[in-house]
Amino acid sequence: MLFEEVLEEYLYHCLAKGFTKKTMINKRQEYKQLNLFLKEKRGLTELESITVHDLRAYMRYKQQQDGLQPQSIVTMFKMIKAFFNWCYKEEYLRENISRRVELPRVPKKVLNGFTEKEVQTMIDAFSYKDYIEARNKAMIAIMADCGLRAMEIRGLKSKNVKDTSLLVDGKGNKQRMVFVSPTLKRILIKYERLKSQYFKEHIAYDDRYFLSYQGREISHTGLHKVVKVAGERAGVQNKRVSPHTFRHFYAVQALTNGVDVYSLSQIMGHSDITVTQRYLQSMSKEQLFDKAIASSPLMNMGRNR
């Protein structure tokens, strides 16, 4: 069976599963590179002829030719592993040969997260003087108080913003409910008022909750620029100022304040609890101490006397 033909079938399978446009672009690019490598470097065109040695050779090739770091290699190989796992389930292969490929160890990096003061200052860095300022304040506040991904902020629909909750479209088109605190709701109400006024004179081409000044969905670059401006105005230094760092801030605060890892994984839309557990590794000694004291059996027994 031709490798290219099976790849094409698998990509249609992914489309049917509802993978995002960005994910499909990444998959097509990676499979195209793998196909070229197998054909030109290993002389292979048949799926059944591919061995674990060929996949190991491809991984070494990516490391040497493209200079990919361990984390990038692991991310890349997840797509390849998914394809061969599908081939095995469809009985095109007798085994998933990708399972026998050892991946490089990814060094654990502790993210230097935001402090509460920094986050508050970044929210306060924007005013309510016009629509764009209020929009930016609301986006920063939602990232800090709900821990949404960048794509979830940009894709949030107006109809899914309720009084006390947000219906979020997460990865893999999986929806989840995220709750809105009264403090955040106050910011959103003021934003909605200015948004309504602004779009009385401008056309809204999209149903997204957050729109560009042109009335369209905010771009990936546009959102990151807003976060960068917030960091600059607040004077945040020596830290990665990005939507993910806000997500990290939310997770650490939730864990510090007693939310269990399983509940947090549901709130953040993680498919695997091990992803959520990484946030525990980034907590400071002071945060872990506070968490330990708050959950101390003897301390709690003392409160009940």
Salt bridges, closest charged atoms under 4 A:
GLU4 OE2 - LYS39 NZ 2.75
GLU30 OE2 - LYS62 NZ 3.64
ASP54 OD1 - ARG42 NE 2.79
ASP66 OD2 - LYS62 NZ 3.47
GLU95 OE2 - ARG100 NH2 3.15
GLU118 OE1 - LYS239 NZ 2.73
GLU133 OE2 - ARG233 NH1 3.07
GLU152 OE2 - ARG149 NH1 2.58
GLU152 OE2 - ARG176 NH1 2.79
ASP163 OD1 - LYS185 NZ 3.86
ASP206 OD1 - ARG208 NH1 3.33
ASP207 OD1 - ARG208 NH1 3.04
GLU217 OE2 - ARG154 NH2 3.52
GLU217 OE1 - ARG208 NH2 3.46
